[in-house]
Amino acid sequence: MDRQTATFVDLLLAILLPPLGVFLKYECQTEFWICVLLTLFGYLPGIIYAIWVIVR
């Protein structure tokens, strides 16, 4: 799987389950836990943060 395909899959997962998309890219680092907290506070902030982290 090339890099663009992997990023596309990560983005799709970030829209469905934001922490999962971040986890696949960063595992259990700080970005993942921030995404989990934002998703618990609201689904939309979790999605926005997950997409921002994956694209960055």
PDBQT receptor file of N, H, CA, C and O in Angstrom, charges set to zero:
ATOM      1  N   MET A   1       0.850  -1.166   0.000  1.00  0.00    +0.000 N 
ATOM      2  CA  MET A   1       0.000   0.000   0.000  1.00  0.00    +0.000 C 
ATOM      3  C   MET A   1       0.900   1.233   0.000  1.00  0.00    +0.000 C 
ATOM      4  O   MET A   1       1.792   1.357   0.839  1.00  0.00    +0.000 OA
ATOM      5  N   ASP A   2       0.665   2.132  -0.931  1.00  0.00    +0.000 N 
ATOM      6  H   ASP A   2      -0.060   2.031  -1.613  1.00  0.00    +0.000 HD
ATOM      7  CA  ASP A   2       1.514   3.316  -0.985  1.00  0.00    +0.000 C 
ATOM      8  C   ASP A   2       1.059   4.346   0.046  1.00  0.00    +0.000 C 
ATOM      9  O   ASP A   2       0.027   4.180   0.695  1.00  0.00    +0.000 OA
ATOM     10  N   ARG A   3       1.833   5.393   0.182  1.00  0.00    +0.000 N 
ATOM     11  H   ARG A   3       2.672   5.528  -0.345  1.00  0.00    +0.000 HD
ATOM     12  CA  ARG A   3       1.616   6.380   1.239  1.00  0.00    +0.000 C 
ATOM     13  C   ARG A   3       0.296   7.131   1.076  1.00  0.00    +0.000 C 
ATOM     14  O   ARG A   3      -0.381   7.405   2.067  1.00  0.00    +0.000 OA
ATOM     15  N   GLN A   4      -0.083   7.472  -0.172  1.00  0.00    +0.000 N 
ATOM     16  H   GLN A   4       0.468   7.249  -0.977  1.00  0.00    +0.000 HD
ATOM     17  CA  GLN A   4      -1.333   8.194  -0.389  1.00  0.00    +0.000 C 
ATOM     18  C   GLN A   4      -2.541   7.347  -0.027  1.00  0.00    +0.000 C 
ATOM     19  O   GLN A   4      -3.517   7.852   0.526  1.00  0.00    +0.000 OA
ATOM     20  N   THR A   5      -2.476   6.085  -0.331  1.00  0.00    +0.000 N 
ATOM     21  H   THR A   5      -1.682   5.674  -0.779  1.00  0.00    +0.000 HD
ATOM     22  CA  THR A   5      -3.582   5.189   0.015  1.00  0.00    +0.000 C 
ATOM     23  C   THR A   5      -3.687   5.045   1.528  1.00  0.00    +0.000 C 
ATOM     24  O   THR A   5      -4.787   5.050   2.081  1.00  0.00    +0.000 OA
ATOM     25  N   ALA A   6      -2.558   4.917   2.189  1.00  0.00    +0.000 N 
ATOM     26  H   ALA A   6      -1.664   4.913   1.739  1.00  0.00    +0.000 HD
ATOM     27  CA  ALA A   6      -2.567   4.792   3.643  1.00  0.00    +0.000 C 
ATOM     28  C   ALA A   6      -3.132   6.057   4.288  1.00  0.00    +0.000 C 
ATOM     29  O   ALA A   6      -3.885   5.968   5.257  1.00  0.00    +0.000 OA
ATOM     30  N   THR A   7      -2.783   7.222   3.768  1.00  0.00    +0.000 N 
ATOM     31  H   THR A   7      -2.171   7.295   2.981  1.00  0.00    +0.000 HD
ATOM     32  CA  THR A   7      -3.310   8.469   4.305  1.00  0.00    +0.000 C 
ATOM     33  C   THR A   7      -4.813   8.556   4.070  1.00  0.00    +0.000 C 
ATOM     34  O   THR A   7      -5.551   9.013   4.944  1.00  0.00    +0.000 OA
ATOM     35  N   PHE A   8      -5.269   8.128   2.909  1.00  0.00    +0.000 N 
ATOM     36  H   PHE A   8      -4.670   7.758   2.199  1.00  0.00    +0.000 HD
ATOM     37  CA  PHE A   8      -6.707   8.139   2.611  1.00  0.00    +0.000 C 
ATOM     38  C   PHE A   8      -7.461   7.237   3.580  1.00  0.00    +0.000 C 
ATOM     39  O   PHE A   8      -8.512   7.624   4.091  1.00  0.00    +0.000 OA
ATOM     40  N   VAL A   9      -6.946   6.056   3.834  1.00  0.00    +0.000 N 
ATOM     41  H   VAL A   9      -6.092   5.742   3.418  1.00  0.00    +0.000 HD
ATOM     42  CA  VAL A   9      -7.582   5.124   4.766  1.00  0.00    +0.000 C 
ATOM     43  C   VAL A   9      -7.578   5.719   6.173  1.00  0.00    +0.000 C 
ATOM     44  O   VAL A   9      -8.578   5.624   6.883  1.00  0.00    +0.000 OA
ATOM     45  N   ASP A  10      -6.474   6.326   6.580  1.00  0.00    +0.000 N 
ATOM     46  H   ASP A  10      -5.661   6.402   6.003  1.00  0.00    +0.000 HD
ATOM     47  CA  ASP A  10      -6.410   6.971   7.894  1.00  0.00    +0.000 C 
ATOM     48  C   ASP A  10      -7.446   8.080   8.013  1.00  0.00    +0.000 C 
ATOM     49  O   ASP A  10      -8.075   8.227   9.060  1.00  0.00    +0.000 OA
ATOM     50  N   LEU A  11      -7.630   8.859   6.958  1.00  0.00    +0.000 N 
ATOM     51  H   LEU A  11      -7.119   8.740   6.107  1.00  0.00    +0.000 HD
ATOM     52  CA  LEU A  11      -8.620   9.935   6.986  1.00  0.00    +0.000 C 
ATOM     53  C   LEU A  11     -10.044   9.387   7.079  1.00  0.00    +0.000 C 
ATOM     54  O   LEU A  11     -10.873   9.932   7.808  1.00  0.00    +0.000 OA
ATOM     55  N   LEU A  12     -10.326   8.330   6.354  1.00  0.00    +0.000 N 
ATOM     56  H   LEU A  12      -9.653   7.887   5.761  1.00  0.00    +0.000 HD
ATOM     57  CA  LEU A  12     -11.658   7.717   6.452  1.00  0.00    +0.000 C 
ATOM     58  C   LEU A  12     -11.924   7.208   7.869  1.00  0.00    +0.000 C 
ATOM     59  O   LEU A  12     -13.012   7.397   8.412  1.00  0.00    +0.000 OA
ATOM     60  N   LEU A  13     -10.933   6.569   8.451  1.00  0.00    +0.000 N 
ATOM     61  H   LEU A  13     -10.049   6.414   8.010  1.00  0.00    +0.000 HD
ATOM     62  CA  LEU A  13     -11.086   6.085   9.822  1.00  0.00    +0.000 C 
ATOM     63  C   LEU A  13     -11.203   7.241  10.806  1.00  0.00    +0.000 C 
ATOM     64  O   LEU A  13     -11.910   7.133  11.808  1.00  0.00    +0.000 OA
ATOM     65  N   ALA A  14     -10.513   8.350  10.528  1.00  0.00    +0.000 N 
ATOM     66  H   ALA A  14      -9.938   8.438   9.714  1.00  0.00    +0.000 HD
ATOM     67  CA  ALA A  14     -10.583   9.518  11.402  1.00  0.00    +0.000 C 
ATOM     68  C   ALA A  14     -11.976  10.132  11.390  1.00  0.00    +0.000 C 
ATOM     69  O   ALA A  14     -12.403  10.716  12.385  1.00  0.00    +0.000 OA
ATOM     70  N   ILE A  15     -12.681  10.006  10.284  1.00  0.00    +0.000 N 
ATOM     71  H   ILE A  15     -12.334   9.532   9.476  1.00  0.00    +0.000 HD
ATOM     72  CA  ILE A  15     -14.042  10.533  10.223  1.00  0.00    +0.000 C 
ATOM     73  C   ILE A  15     -15.005   9.597  10.954  1.00  0.00    +0.000 C 
ATOM     74  O   ILE A  15     -15.918  10.063  11.637  1.00  0.00    +0.000 OA
ATOM     75  N   LEU A  16     -14.815   8.306  10.819  1.00  0.00    +0.000 N 
ATOM     76  H   LEU A  16     -14.074   7.928  10.265  1.00  0.00    +0.000 HD
ATOM     77  CA  LEU A  16     -15.699   7.342  11.482  1.00  0.00    +0.000 C 
ATOM     78  C   LEU A  16     -15.402   7.217  12.973  1.00  0.00    +0.000 C 
ATOM     79  O   LEU A  16     -16.306   7.332  13.801  1.00  0.00    +0.000 OA
ATOM     80  N   LEU A  17     -14.150   6.985  13.311  1.00  0.00    +0.000 N 
ATOM     81  H   LEU A  17     -13.416   6.892  12.638  1.00  0.00    +0.000 HD
ATOM     82  CA  LEU A  17     -13.700   6.854  14.694  1.00  0.00    +0.000 C 
ATOM     83  C   LEU A  17     -12.386   7.631  14.844  1.00  0.00    +0.000 C 
ATOM     84  O   LEU A  17     -11.311   7.081  14.604  1.00  0.00    +0.000 OA
ATOM     85  N   PRO A  18     -12.467   8.888  15.233  1.00  0.00    +0.000 N 
ATOM     86  CA  PRO A  18     -11.274   9.736  15.250  1.00  0.00    +0.000 C 
ATOM     87  C   PRO A  18     -10.058   9.148  15.979  1.00  0.00    +0.000 C 
ATOM     88  O   PRO A  18      -8.958   9.195  15.428  1.00  0.00    +0.000 OA
ATOM     89  N   PRO A  19     -10.204   8.598  17.189  1.00  0.00    +0.000 N 
ATOM     90  CA  PRO A  19      -9.009   8.055  17.850  1.00  0.00    +0.000 C 
ATOM     91  C   PRO A  19      -8.353   6.899  17.095  1.00  0.00    +0.000 C 
ATOM     92  O   PRO A  19      -7.137   6.722  17.170  1.00  0.00    +0.000 OA
ATOM     93  N   LEU A  20      -9.149   6.114  16.370  1.00  0.00    +0.000 N 
ATOM     94  H   LEU A  20     -10.136   6.258  16.309  1.00  0.00    +0.000 HD
ATOM     95  CA  LEU A  20      -8.584   4.983  15.633  1.00  0.00    +0.000 C 
ATOM     96  C   LEU A  20      -7.670   5.454  14.513  1.00  0.00    +0.000 C 
ATOM     97  O   LEU A  20      -6.595   4.889  14.311  1.00  0.00    +0.000 OA
ATOM     98  N   GLY A  21      -8.085   6.482  13.783  1.00  0.00    +0.000 N 
ATOM     99  H   GLY A  21      -8.958   6.942  13.947  1.00  0.00    +0.000 HD
ATOM    100  CA  GLY A  21      -7.241   7.014  12.717  1.00  0.00    +0.000 C 
ATOM    101  C   GLY A  21      -5.922   7.550  13.243  1.00  0.00    +0.000 C 
ATOM    102  O   GLY A  21      -4.876   7.351  12.625  1.00  0.00    +0.000 OA
ATOM    103  N   VAL A  22      -5.968   8.230  14.386  1.00  0.00    +0.000 N 
ATOM    104  H   VAL A  22      -6.818   8.391  14.888  1.00  0.00    +0.000 HD
ATOM    105  CA  VAL A  22      -4.743   8.770  14.993  1.00  0.00    +0.000 C 
ATOM    106  C   VAL A  22      -3.899   7.636  15.558  1.00  0.00    +0.000 C 
ATOM    107  O   VAL A  22      -2.672   7.675  15.468  1.00  0.00    +0.000 OA
ATOM    108  N   PHE A  23      -4.538   6.634  16.137  1.00  0.00    +0.000 N 
ATOM    109  H   PHE A  23      -5.535   6.603  16.211  1.00  0.00    +0.000 HD
ATOM    110  CA  PHE A  23      -3.801   5.510  16.711  1.00  0.00    +0.000 C 
ATOM    111  C   PHE A  23      -2.987   4.769  15.646  1.00  0.00    +0.000 C 
ATOM    112  O   PHE A  23      -1.847   4.375  15.894  1.00  0.00    +0.000 OA
ATOM    113  N   LEU A  24      -3.575   4.583  14.467  1.00  0.00    +0.000 N 
ATOM    114  H   LEU A  24      -4.500   4.903  14.266  1.00  0.00    +0.000 HD
ATOM    115  CA  LEU A  24      -2.864   3.861  13.414  1.00  0.00    +0.000 C 
ATOM    116  C   LEU A  24      -1.620   4.612  12.945  1.00  0.00    +0.000 C 
ATOM    117  O   LEU A  24      -0.676   3.999  12.447  1.00  0.00    +0.000 OA
ATOM    118  N   LYS A  25      -1.616   5.926  13.099  1.00  0.00    +0.000 N 
ATOM    119  H   LYS A  25      -2.384   6.424  13.503  1.00  0.00    +0.000 HD
ATOM    120  CA  LYS A  25      -0.471   6.702  12.651  1.00  0.00    +0.000 C 
ATOM    121  C   LYS A  25       0.550   6.934  13.769  1.00  0.00    +0.000 C 
ATOM    122  O   LYS A  25       1.756   6.887  13.526  1.00  0.00    +0.000 OA
ATOM    123  N   TYR A  26       0.070   7.185  14.989  1.00  0.00    +0.000 N 
ATOM    124  H   TYR A  26      -0.910   7.224  15.186  1.00  0.00    +0.000 HD
ATOM    125  CA  TYR A  26       0.966   7.569  16.081  1.00  0.00    +0.000 C 
ATOM    126  C   TYR A  26       1.008   6.590  17.243  1.00  0.00    +0.000 C 
ATOM    127  O   TYR A  26       1.786   6.789  18.176  1.00  0.00    +0.000 OA
ATOM    128  N   GLU A  27       0.203   5.550  17.216  1.00  0.00    +0.000 N 
ATOM    129  H   GLU A  27      -0.430   5.388  16.458  1.00  0.00    +0.000 HD
ATOM    130  CA  GLU A  27       0.068   4.584  18.310  1.00  0.00    +0.000 C 
ATOM    131  C   GLU A  27      -0.338   5.306  19.590  1.00  0.00    +0.000 C 
ATOM    132  O   GLU A  27      -1.183   6.199  19.521  1.00  0.00    +0.000 OA
ATOM    133  N   CYS A  28       0.209   4.973  20.740  1.00  0.00    +0.000 N 
ATOM    134  H   CYS A  28       0.895   4.248  20.796  1.00  0.00    +0.000 HD
ATOM    135  CA  CYS A  28      -0.254   5.551  22.018  1.00  0.00    +0.000 C 
ATOM    136  C   CYS A  28       0.566   6.760  22.439  1.00  0.00    +0.000 C 
ATOM    137  O   CYS A  28       0.940   6.876  23.606  1.00  0.00    +0.000 OA
ATOM    138  N   GLN A  29       0.844   7.639  21.530  1.00  0.00    +0.000 N 
ATOM    139  H   GLN A  29       0.541   7.545  20.582  1.00  0.00    +0.000 HD
ATOM    140  CA  GLN A  29       1.554   8.863  21.876  1.00  0.00    +0.000 C 
ATOM    141  C   GLN A  29       0.553   9.929  22.308  1.00  0.00    +0.000 C 
ATOM    142  O   GLN A  29      -0.649   9.671  22.365  1.00  0.00    +0.000 OA
ATOM    143  N   THR A  30       1.039  11.098  22.604  1.00  0.00    +0.000 N 
ATOM    144  H   THR A  30       2.016  11.308  22.557  1.00  0.00    +0.000 HD
ATOM    145  CA  THR A  30       0.213  12.186  23.111  1.00  0.00    +0.000 C 
ATOM    146  C   THR A  30      -0.924  12.548  22.158  1.00  0.00    +0.000 C 
ATOM    147  O   THR A  30      -2.028  12.856  22.607  1.00  0.00    +0.000 OA
ATOM    148  N   GLU A  31      -0.670  12.514  20.862  1.00  0.00    +0.000 N 
ATOM    149  H   GLU A  31       0.227  12.264  20.497  1.00  0.00    +0.000 HD
ATOM    150  CA  GLU A  31      -1.705  12.874  19.890  1.00  0.00    +0.000 C 
ATOM    151  C   GLU A  31      -2.941  11.987  20.032  1.00  0.00    +0.000 C 
ATOM    152  O   GLU A  31      -4.073  12.460  19.920  1.00  0.00    +0.000 OA
ATOM    153  N   PHE A  32      -2.714  10.710  20.276  1.00  0.00    +0.000 N 
ATOM    154  H   PHE A  32      -1.795  10.326  20.367  1.00  0.00    +0.000 HD
ATOM    155  CA  PHE A  32      -3.821   9.776  20.439  1.00  0.00    +0.000 C 
ATOM    156  C   PHE A  32      -4.670  10.136  21.650  1.00  0.00    +0.000 C 
ATOM    157  O   PHE A  32      -5.897  10.161  21.553  1.00  0.00    +0.000 OA
ATOM    158  N   TRP A  33      -4.050  10.412  22.773  1.00  0.00    +0.000 N 
ATOM    159  H   TRP A  33      -3.053  10.392  22.852  1.00  0.00    +0.000 HD
ATOM    160  CA  TRP A  33      -4.794  10.699  23.998  1.00  0.00    +0.000 C 
ATOM    161  C   TRP A  33      -5.524  12.034  23.915  1.00  0.00    +0.000 C 
ATOM    162  O   TRP A  33      -6.617  12.178  24.462  1.00  0.00    +0.000 OA
ATOM    163  N   ILE A  34      -4.926  13.015  23.233  1.00  0.00    +0.000 N 
ATOM    164  H   ILE A  34      -4.037  12.898  22.789  1.00  0.00    +0.000 HD
ATOM    165  CA  ILE A  34      -5.626  14.277  23.019  1.00  0.00    +0.000 C 
ATOM    166  C   ILE A  34      -6.864  14.038  22.169  1.00  0.00    +0.000 C 
ATOM    167  O   ILE A  34      -7.924  14.602  22.438  1.00  0.00    +0.000 OA
ATOM    168  N   CYS A  35      -6.734  13.217  21.162  1.00  0.00    +0.000 N 
ATOM    169  H   CYS A  35      -5.872  12.759  20.943  1.00  0.00    +0.000 HD
ATOM    170  CA  CYS A  35      -7.870  12.903  20.294  1.00  0.00    +0.000 C 
ATOM    171  C   CYS A  35      -8.963  12.170  21.062  1.00  0.00    +0.000 C 
ATOM    172  O   CYS A  35     -10.146  12.429  20.843  1.00  0.00    +0.000 OA
ATOM    173  N   VAL A  36      -8.594  11.275  21.941  1.00  0.00    +0.000 N 
ATOM    174  H   VAL A  36      -7.632  11.065  22.119  1.00  0.00    +0.000 HD
ATOM    175  CA  VAL A  36      -9.590  10.563  22.752  1.00  0.00    +0.000 C 
ATOM    176  C   VAL A  36     -10.360  11.554  23.625  1.00  0.00    +0.000 C 
ATOM    177  O   VAL A  36     -11.587  11.489  23.698  1.00  0.00    +0.000 OA
ATOM    178  N   LEU A  37      -9.653  12.464  24.282  1.00  0.00    +0.000 N 
ATOM    179  H   LEU A  37      -8.656  12.517  24.223  1.00  0.00    +0.000 HD
ATOM    180  CA  LEU A  37     -10.317  13.451  25.131  1.00  0.00    +0.000 C 
ATOM    181  C   LEU A  37     -11.237  14.364  24.330  1.00  0.00    +0.000 C 
ATOM    182  O   LEU A  37     -12.368  14.622  24.741  1.00  0.00    +0.000 OA
ATOM    183  N   LEU A  38     -10.760  14.850  23.194  1.00  0.00    +0.000 N 
ATOM    184  H   LEU A  38      -9.841  14.641  22.860  1.00  0.00    +0.000 HD
ATOM    185  CA  LEU A  38     -11.592  15.719  22.373  1.00  0.00    +0.000 C 
ATOM    186  C   LEU A  38     -12.825  14.986  21.851  1.00  0.00    +0.000 C 
ATOM    187  O   LEU A  38     -13.899  15.577  21.743  1.00  0.00    +0.000 OA
ATOM    188  N   THR A  39     -12.678  13.719  21.530  1.00  0.00    +0.000 N 
ATOM    189  H   THR A  39     -11.805  13.239  21.617  1.00  0.00    +0.000 HD
ATOM    190  CA  THR A  39     -13.819  12.935  21.054  1.00  0.00    +0.000 C 
ATOM    191  C   THR A  39     -14.827  12.713  22.180  1.00  0.00    +0.000 C 
ATOM    192  O   THR A  39     -16.034  12.700  21.940  1.00  0.00    +0.000 OA
ATOM    193  N   LEU A  40     -14.338  12.538  23.403  1.00  0.00    +0.000 N 
ATOM    194  H   LEU A  40     -13.357  12.548  23.599  1.00  0.00    +0.000 HD
ATOM    195  CA  LEU A  40     -15.257  12.385  24.530  1.00  0.00    +0.000 C 
ATOM    196  C   LEU A  40     -16.012  13.680  24.808  1.00  0.00    +0.000 C 
ATOM    197  O   LEU A  40     -17.180  13.638  25.193  1.00  0.00    +0.000 OA
ATOM    198  N   PHE A  41     -15.364  14.831  24.620  1.00  0.00    +0.000 N 
ATOM    199  H   PHE A  41     -14.415  14.865  24.308  1.00  0.00    +0.000 HD
ATOM    200  CA  PHE A  41     -16.026  16.121  24.829  1.00  0.00    +0.000 C 
ATOM    201  C   PHE A  41     -16.998  16.449  23.709  1.00  0.00    +0.000 C 
ATOM    202  O   PHE A  41     -17.976  17.167  23.919  1.00  0.00    +0.000 OA
ATOM    203  N   GLY A  42     -16.737  15.937  22.548  1.00  0.00    +0.000 N 
ATOM    204  H   GLY A  42     -15.943  15.354  22.377  1.00  0.00    +0.000 HD
ATOM    205  CA  GLY A  42     -17.619  16.174  21.412  1.00  0.00    +0.000 C 
ATOM    206  C   GLY A  42     -17.063  15.488  20.192  1.00  0.00    +0.000 C 
ATOM    207  O   GLY A  42     -15.855  15.506  19.954  1.00  0.00    +0.000 OA
ATOM    208  N   TYR A  43     -17.930  14.889  19.425  1.00  0.00    +0.000 N 
ATOM    209  H   TYR A  43     -18.911  14.874  19.618  1.00  0.00    +0.000 HD
ATOM    210  CA  TYR A  43     -17.482  14.109  18.275  1.00  0.00    +0.000 C 
ATOM    211  C   TYR A  43     -16.796  14.986  17.230  1.00  0.00    +0.000 C 
ATOM    212  O   TYR A  43     -15.778  14.590  16.664  1.00  0.00    +0.000 OA
ATOM    213  N   LEU A  44     -17.340  16.167  16.971  1.00  0.00    +0.000 N 
ATOM    214  H   LEU A  44     -18.167  16.490  17.431  1.00  0.00    +0.000 HD
ATOM    215  CA  LEU A  44     -16.797  17.059  15.947  1.00  0.00    +0.000 C 
ATOM    216  C   LEU A  44     -15.390  17.564  16.286  1.00  0.00    +0.000 C 
ATOM    217  O   LEU A  44     -14.530  17.558  15.405  1.00  0.00    +0.000 OA
ATOM    218  N   PRO A  45     -15.114  18.001  17.526  1.00  0.00    +0.000 N 
ATOM    219  CA  PRO A  45     -13.722  18.393  17.831  1.00  0.00    +0.000 C 
ATOM    220  C   PRO A  45     -12.731  17.244  17.652  1.00  0.00    +0.000 C 
ATOM    221  O   PRO A  45     -11.590  17.466  17.244  1.00  0.00    +0.000 OA
ATOM    222  N   GLY A  46     -13.161  16.021  17.954  1.00  0.00    +0.000 N 
ATOM    223  H   GLY A  46     -14.087  15.841  18.285  1.00  0.00    +0.000 HD
ATOM    224  CA  GLY A  46     -12.294  14.864  17.755  1.00  0.00    +0.000 C 
ATOM    225  C   GLY A  46     -11.982  14.635  16.287  1.00  0.00    +0.000 C 
ATOM    226  O   GLY A  46     -10.848  14.315  15.931  1.00  0.00    +0.000 OA
ATOM    227  N   ILE A  47     -12.991  14.798  15.430  1.00  0.00    +0.000 N 
ATOM    228  H   ILE A  47     -13.912  15.057  15.719  1.00  0.00    +0.000 HD
ATOM    229  CA  ILE A  47     -12.783  14.624  13.989  1.00  0.00    +0.000 C 
ATOM    230  C   ILE A  47     -11.843  15.696  13.452  1.00  0.00    +0.000 C 
ATOM    231  O   ILE A  47     -10.914  15.394  12.703  1.00  0.00    +0.000 OA
ATOM    232  N   ILE A  48     -12.082  16.942  13.831  1.00  0.00    +0.000 N 
ATOM    233  H   ILE A  48     -12.836  17.188  14.440  1.00  0.00    +0.000 HD
ATOM    234  CA  ILE A  48     -11.241  18.047  13.344  1.00  0.00    +0.000 C 
ATOM    235  C   ILE A  48      -9.794  17.844  13.764  1.00  0.00    +0.000 C 
ATOM    236  O   ILE A  48      -8.882  18.001  12.951  1.00  0.00    +0.000 OA
ATOM    237  N   TYR A  49      -9.580  17.499  15.017  1.00  0.00    +0.000 N 
ATOM    238  H   TYR A  49     -10.320  17.372  15.677  1.00  0.00    +0.000 HD
ATOM    239  CA  TYR A  49      -8.216  17.285  15.497  1.00  0.00    +0.000 C 
ATOM    240  C   TYR A  49      -7.567  16.087  14.802  1.00  0.00    +0.000 C 
ATOM    241  O   TYR A  49      -6.397  16.156  14.425  1.00  0.00    +0.000 OA
ATOM    242  N   ALA A  50      -8.296  15.010  14.629  1.00  0.00    +0.000 N 
ATOM    243  H   ALA A  50      -9.247  14.954  14.934  1.00  0.00    +0.000 HD
ATOM    244  CA  ALA A  50      -7.742  13.811  13.997  1.00  0.00    +0.000 C 
ATOM    245  C   ALA A  50      -7.318  14.105  12.558  1.00  0.00    +0.000 C 
ATOM    246  O   ALA A  50      -6.240  13.691  12.131  1.00  0.00    +0.000 OA
ATOM    247  N   ILE A  51      -8.158  14.813  11.815  1.00  0.00    +0.000 N 
ATOM    248  H   ILE A  51      -9.033  15.149  12.162  1.00  0.00    +0.000 HD
ATOM    249  CA  ILE A  51      -7.805  15.145  10.436  1.00  0.00    +0.000 C 
ATOM    250  C   ILE A  51      -6.597  16.063  10.394  1.00  0.00    +0.000 C 
ATOM    251  O   ILE A  51      -5.713  15.901   9.553  1.00  0.00    +0.000 OA
ATOM    252  N   TRP A  52      -6.562  17.026  11.302  1.00  0.00    +0.000 N 
ATOM    253  H   TRP A  52      -7.280  17.158  11.985  1.00  0.00    +0.000 HD
ATOM    254  CA  TRP A  52      -5.424  17.956  11.348  1.00  0.00    +0.000 C 
ATOM    255  C   TRP A  52      -4.113  17.219  11.659  1.00  0.00    +0.000 C 
ATOM    256  O   TRP A  52      -3.083  17.498  11.046  1.00  0.00    +0.000 OA
ATOM    257  N   VAL A  53      -4.154  16.285  12.603  1.00  0.00    +0.000 N 
ATOM    258  H   VAL A  53      -4.990  16.058  13.101  1.00  0.00    +0.000 HD
ATOM    259  CA  VAL A  53      -2.956  15.542  12.993  1.00  0.00    +0.000 C 
ATOM    260  C   VAL A  53      -2.494  14.625  11.848  1.00  0.00    +0.000 C 
ATOM    261  O   VAL A  53      -1.294  14.509  11.596  1.00  0.00    +0.000 OA
ATOM    262  N   ILE A  54      -3.416  13.992  11.173  1.00  0.00    +0.000 N 
ATOM    263  H   ILE A  54      -4.391  14.087  11.377  1.00  0.00    +0.000 HD
ATOM    264  CA  ILE A  54      -3.052  13.047  10.114  1.00  0.00    +0.000 C 
ATOM    265  C   ILE A  54      -2.482  13.782   8.904  1.00  0.00    +0.000 C 
ATOM    266  O   ILE A  54      -1.508  13.326   8.305  1.00  0.00    +0.000 OA
ATOM    267  N   VAL A  55      -3.077  14.910   8.542  1.00  0.00    +0.000 N 
ATOM    268  H   VAL A  55      -3.868  15.281   9.028  1.00  0.00    +0.000 HD
ATOM    269  CA  VAL A  55      -2.630  15.643   7.360  1.00  0.00    +0.000 C 
ATOM    270  C   VAL A  55      -1.311  16.379   7.607  1.00  0.00    +0.000 C 
ATOM    271  O   VAL A  55      -0.502  16.545   6.694  1.00  0.00    +0.000 OA
ATOM    272  N   ARG A  56      -1.106  16.812   8.837  1.00  0.00    +0.000 N 
ATOM    273  H   ARG A  56      -1.763  16.677   9.579  1.00  0.00    +0.000 HD
ATOM    274  CA  ARG A  56       0.099  17.597   9.173  1.00  0.00    +0.000 C 
ATOM    275  C   ARG A  56       1.335  16.846   8.951  1.00  0.00    +0.000 C 
ATOM    276  O   ARG A  56       2.425  17.368   9.187  1.00  0.00    +0.000 OA
TER     277      ARG A  56
